């Protein structure tokens, strides 16, 4: 292989039903040169909870039995063909792993490309919390492509927390497919704070009765960053529940598209779904697009969506500054309050502090009022 390769995605982050055609947001088309993919240093999960898990370095689970993913099969196939990090984490039946498990990736100039495939199998009545952090050197021009399959069996719980703190030069995508059996739950927290170009897709298949999907995301776009999200909750089981909450902030000439779909399939009676997307705007020249959809093939269901965006409240900012805070510190405090619900899901004080310091550093790029 040469020094670089091409990543081409023709229909990534595709809406389940095309709409808003005039906005050009029905799918993401991508053609990008990325560094050559080389073997990546083997990274081991850390934490007391590791000893209670079964971890293997290959995936023998058939792909045709895997959940569909938010970014789609093109992105999934790219990972299948090019992965340089692979892991299957099995939580044995009835095992509730109380201590969180941590995986930390750092992309450096010598090896700036991580292409990971991770499968989490939570067997009946089990529970796991996995925290995955991505960082990198500015000069690395890092690329990260991630594929996570989450399978929660009967009454199992999977908590996945992703903290993406790549530098401005980084390019990142996260492609997730989740599947829940009767009473199974999947909770996903995404902190999409870094990278010059960040893409995220989540698709949850709520197959079992009384199963649940919860997504809590924060993002921060400044300068000319580009962010693209596609979240889908497919309700099949009776009395299944989903909620997707996205809180973000945009500045400079950054661009963001959020697609959120709740789809009540026939037979999903008694199910409830809610999505909310809220954006704090620091500048006038950003591009902010939200595409909420609720699809319904069943009558006895409840679906809600909300979207709101607005400029930072200058009166509140000046009030805080009149009490002795600098403009930067006042903005940092406002952002921390905006991001607080999602950040509190991170079960490690040092990572929460790292997120806080990262956001503070990024505020240097936000123009003063």
C-alpha positions in Angstrom: 0.0 0.0 0.0 1.1 3.6 -0.6 1.5 6.4 1.8 -2.2 7.2 1.7 -5.6 5.6 0.9 -9.0 6.8 0.0 -12.0 6.4 2.3 -15.2 6.7 0.1 -18.7 6.5 1.6 -21.6 7.1 -0.8 -24.5 6.8 1.6 -23.4 7.1 5.2 -25.6 8.4 8.0 -28.6 7.8 5.8 -32.1 8.8 6.9 -34.5 5.8 7.1 -36.9 7.8 5.0 -35.7 10.5 2.6 -37.1 14.0 3.4 -35.9 17.6 3.4 -34.4 16.9 0.0 -33.8 20.6 -0.6 -31.4 20.8 2.4 -29.2 18.0 1.0 -29.2 16.1 4.3 -30.7 12.7 3.5 -27.2 11.1 3.7 -23.5 11.9 4.0 -21.3 11.5 1.0 -17.6 11.3 1.8 -14.4 11.0 -0.3 -11.3 11.6 1.8 -7.7 10.7 1.7 -6.5 9.1 4.9 -3.0 7.9 6.0 -2.0 4.3 5.3 -3.4 1.8 7.8 -0.6 0.0 9.7 -0.7 -2.4 12.7 -1.6 -0.6 15.8 -0.2 -1.2 19.3 -2.3 -3.7 21.2 -4.2 -1.9 23.8 -5.6 -3.7 26.8 -8.7 -2.8 28.8 -8.0 -1.6 32.3 -9.8 -1.6 35.6 -10.9 -4.0 38.4 -13.8 -5.0 36.3 -11.6 -6.6 33.6 -11.1 -9.8 35.7 -14.8 -10.6 35.5 -15.0 -10.5 31.7 -14.1 -12.8 28.9 -12.0 -10.8 26.4 -10.9 -12.2 23.1 -9.0 -10.6 20.2 -11.1 -12.0 17.4 -14.7 -11.9 16.5 -16.2 -15.2 15.6 -19.8 -14.0 15.8 -21.4 -14.1 12.3 -21.7 -10.6 10.7 -25.2 -11.4 9.5 -26.3 -11.8 13.1 -24.9 -8.4 14.0 -27.2 -5.3 14.5 -27.5 -2.7 11.8 -25.5 0.4 12.4 -26.1 4.2 12.4 -23.6 5.1 9.7 -24.6 2.1 7.6 -23.0 -0.9 6.0 -20.4 1.0 3.9 -18.8 2.3 7.0 -19.1 -1.1 8.7 -17.5 -2.9 5.8 -14.6 -0.4 5.7 -13.9 -1.4 9.3 -14.2 -5.2 8.6 -11.7 -4.9 5.8 -9.2 -2.6 7.4 -9.3 -3.0 11.2 -6.0 -2.9 13.1 -7.6 -3.4 16.5 -10.2 -6.0 17.3 -11.9 -7.1 20.5 -14.8 -9.1 21.8 -15.9 -8.4 25.4 -18.3 -11.0 26.8 -20.1 -10.4 30.1 -21.1 -13.8 31.5 -24.7 -14.6 32.4 -25.8 -12.9 35.7 -22.4 -11.1 36.2 -23.0 -7.5 37.1 -19.6 -5.8 36.7 -19.7 -3.0 39.3 -16.3 -1.4 38.4 -16.0 0.4 35.1 -13.7 -0.9 32.4 -11.4 1.6 30.6 -9.8 1.6 27.2 -7.6 4.6 26.3 -6.3 5.1 22.7 -3.6 7.7 21.8 -2.8 8.3 18.2 0.7 9.6 17.6 2.8 10.7 14.6 4.5 7.3 14.3 1.2 5.5 14.0 -1.7 7.9 13.5 -4.5 5.5 12.3 -6.8 3.5 14.5 -9.5 1.3 12.9 -11.2 -0.6 15.6 -14.0 -3.2 15.8 -15.4 -4.0 19.2 -18.2 -6.4 20.1 -19.9 -6.3 23.5 -22.0 -9.3 24.3 -23.9 -8.9 27.6 -25.4 -12.2 28.5 -28.7 -12.6 30.3 -28.9 -10.6 33.5 -25.4 -9.1 33.2 -24.2 -5.5 33.3 -21.1 -3.6 32.1 -19.8 0.0 31.9 -17.1 0.6 29.3 -15.3 4.0 28.9 -13.3 4.5 25.7 -11.1 7.6 25.3 -9.5 8.8 22.1 -6.6 11.4 22.1 -3.8 12.3 19.8 -0.9 14.5 18.9 -1.6 17.6 16.8 1.1 16.7 14.3 -0.2 13.2 14.0 -3.0 14.2 11.6 -4.9 11.3 13.2 -7.6 9.1 11.7 -10.0 7.0 13.8 -12.7 4.8 12.5 -14.7 2.9 15.1 -17.3 0.1 14.9 -19.1 -1.0 18.0 -21.7 -3.8 18.1 -23.7 -3.9 21.4 -25.9 -6.9 22.1 -27.8 -6.8 25.4 -29.5 -10.1 26.1 -32.6 -10.5 28.4 -32.4 -8.1 31.3 -28.8 -7.2 30.5 -27.4 -3.6 30.7 -24.6 -2.1 28.5 -23.2 1.3 29.4 -20.9 2.6 26.6 -19.2 6.0 27.1 -17.0 7.4 24.4 -14.8 10.5 25.0 -13.3 11.9 21.7 -10.6 14.5 22.3 -8.6 14.3 19.1 -6.7 17.4 17.9 -7.9 19.8 15.2 -6.1 17.8 12.6 -7.9 14.6 13.4 -10.6 12.9 11.5 -13.0 10.6 13.3 -16.0 8.4 12.8 -18.0 6.3 15.2 -20.4 3.7 13.9 -22.6 1.9 16.4 -25.2 -0.8 16.2 -27.2 -1.9 19.3 -29.6 -4.7 19.9 -31.8 -5.4 22.9 -33.7 -8.5 24.0 -36.5 -8.6 26.5 -35.8 -6.0 29.3 -32.4 -5.3 27.9 -30.9 -1.8 28.1 -28.3 0.1 26.2 -27.0 3.5 27.4 -24.6 5.4 25.2 -22.8 8.6 26.1 -20.8 10.4 23.5 -18.5 13.3 24.1 -17.8 14.4 20.5 -15.5 17.3 21.4 -12.4 16.9 19.1 -11.3 16.4 15.5 -11.6 18.7 12.6 -14.2 16.4 11.1 -16.3 14.1 13.3 -19.1 11.7 12.3 -21.3 9.6 14.5 -24.0 7.1 13.7 -26.1 5.1 16.3 -28.8 2.6 15.4 -30.7 0.8 18.2 -32.9 -2.2 17.5 -35.3 -2.5 20.4 -36.4 -6.0 19.7 -37.5 -7.2 23.1 -40.5 -6.1 25.1 -39.7 -3.6 27.8 -36.2 -2.9 26.3 -34.6 0.5 26.3 -32.1 2.7 24.4 -30.7 5.9 26.0 -28.3 8.2 24.2 -26.8 11.3 25.7 -24.4 13.3 23.5 -22.4 16.6 23.8 -20.4 18.2 21.0 -18.4 21.4 20.4 -17.7 22.8 17.0 -15.4 25.8 16.5 -13.4 27.4 13.7 -14.2 25.3 10.5 -15.1 22.0 12.2 -17.6 19.7 10.6 -19.9 17.4 12.6 -22.4 14.9 11.3 -24.8 12.8 13.4 -27.4 10.1 12.6 -29.3 8.5 15.5 -32.1 6.0 14.9 -34.2 4.1 17.4 -36.3 1.2 15.9 -39.0 0.0 18.2 -40.1 -3.5 17.7 -40.9 -4.8 21.2 -44.0 -3.8 23.2 -43.5 -1.1 25.9 -40.0 -0.4 24.6 -38.5 3.0 25.4 -35.9 5.3 23.8 -34.6 8.8 24.5 -31.9 10.7 22.7 -30.6 14.0 24.1 -28.0 16.0 22.2 -26.5 19.2 23.7 -24.0 21.1 21.6 -22.2 24.4 21.0 -21.1 25.9 17.7 -18.7 28.8 17.0 -16.6 30.2 14.1 -17.7 28.8 10.8 -18.4 25.3 12.0 -21.1 23.1 10.5 -23.3 20.5 12.1 -26.1 18.2 10.9 -28.1 16.2 13.3 -30.5 13.5 12.1 -32.7 11.9 14.7 -35.3 9.2 13.9 -37.7 7.3 16.2 -39.5 4.5 14.2 -42.4 2.6 15.9 -42.7 -0.6 14.0 -46.0 -2.5 13.9 -46.4 -4.5 17.1 -44.5 -2.0 19.3 -47.7 -1.0 21.2 -47.2 0.9 24.4 -43.8 2.1 23.3 -42.4 5.6 24.0 -39.7 7.5 22.3 -38.3 11.0 22.7 -35.5 13.0 21.1 -34.2 16.5 21.9 -31.4 18.5 20.3 -30.3 21.8 21.8 -27.5 24.0 20.4 -25.8 27.0 21.9 -24.5 29.4 19.2 -21.5 31.6 19.8 -21.3 33.2 16.3 -23.5 34.1 13.4 -21.6 32.3 10.6 -22.2 28.7 11.7 -24.4 26.2 9.9 -26.7 24.3 12.1 -29.2 21.8 10.7 -31.5 19.5 12.7 -33.7 16.8 11.1 -36.0 15.1 13.6 -38.2 12.3 12.3 -40.9 10.2 13.9 -42.2 7.3 11.9 -45.2 5.3 13.0 -46.5 1.9 12.1 -48.4 1.3 15.3 -51.2 3.4 16.9 -50.7 3.0 20.6 -47.4 4.7 21.0 -46.0 8.1 22.2 -43.3 10.0 20.3 -41.9 13.4 21.1 -39.2 15.5 19.6 -37.7 18.9 20.3 -35.0 21.1 18.8 -33.8 24.5 19.9 -30.9 26.7 19.1 -30.0 30.2 20.2 -27.2 32.7 20.7 -25.3 32.8 24.0 -27.2 35.1 26.4 -25.0 38.2 26.4 -26.7 39.6 29.5 -26.0 36.5 31.5 -22.4 36.5 30.2 -21.8 40.2 31.2 -23.5 39.6 34.6 -21.0 36.8 35.3 -18.1 39.0 34.1 -19.3 41.8 36.4 -18.8 39.4 39.3 -15.1 39.1 38.5 -14.9 36.3 35.9 -13.0 36.8 32.7 -15.0 36.3 29.5 -13.2 33.0 28.9 -14.0 31.7 32.4 -17.6 32.8 32.1 -18.0 31.0 28.8 -16.3 27.9 30.2 -18.7 27.9 33.1 -21.7 28.2 30.8 -20.4 25.4 28.6 -19.8 23.2 31.6 -23.4 23.7 32.8 -24.6 22.9 29.2 -22.5 19.7 29.1 -22.9 18.7 32.7 -25.6 16.0 32.4 -23.5 13.9 29.9 -20.1 14.5 31.5 -21.5 13.3 34.8 -22.1 9.9 33.1 -18.3 9.5 33.0 -17.4 7.4 36.1 -13.9 8.8 36.5 -12.9 12.1 38.0 -9.7 12.4 36.0 -11.4 11.9 32.7 -14.1 14.5 33.6 -11.3 16.9 34.5 -9.6 16.2 31.2 -12.8 17.0 29.3 -13.1 20.2 31.2 -9.6 21.3 30.4 -9.9 20.3 26.8 -13.1 22.5 26.4 -11.3 25.3 28.1 -8.4 25.1 25.7 -10.8 25.1 22.7 -12.5 28.3 23.9 -9.3 30.1 22.8 -10.7 29.8 19.3 -14.0 31.5 20.2 -14.1 35.2 19.3 -14.8 37.6 22.2 -18.2 39.4 22.1 
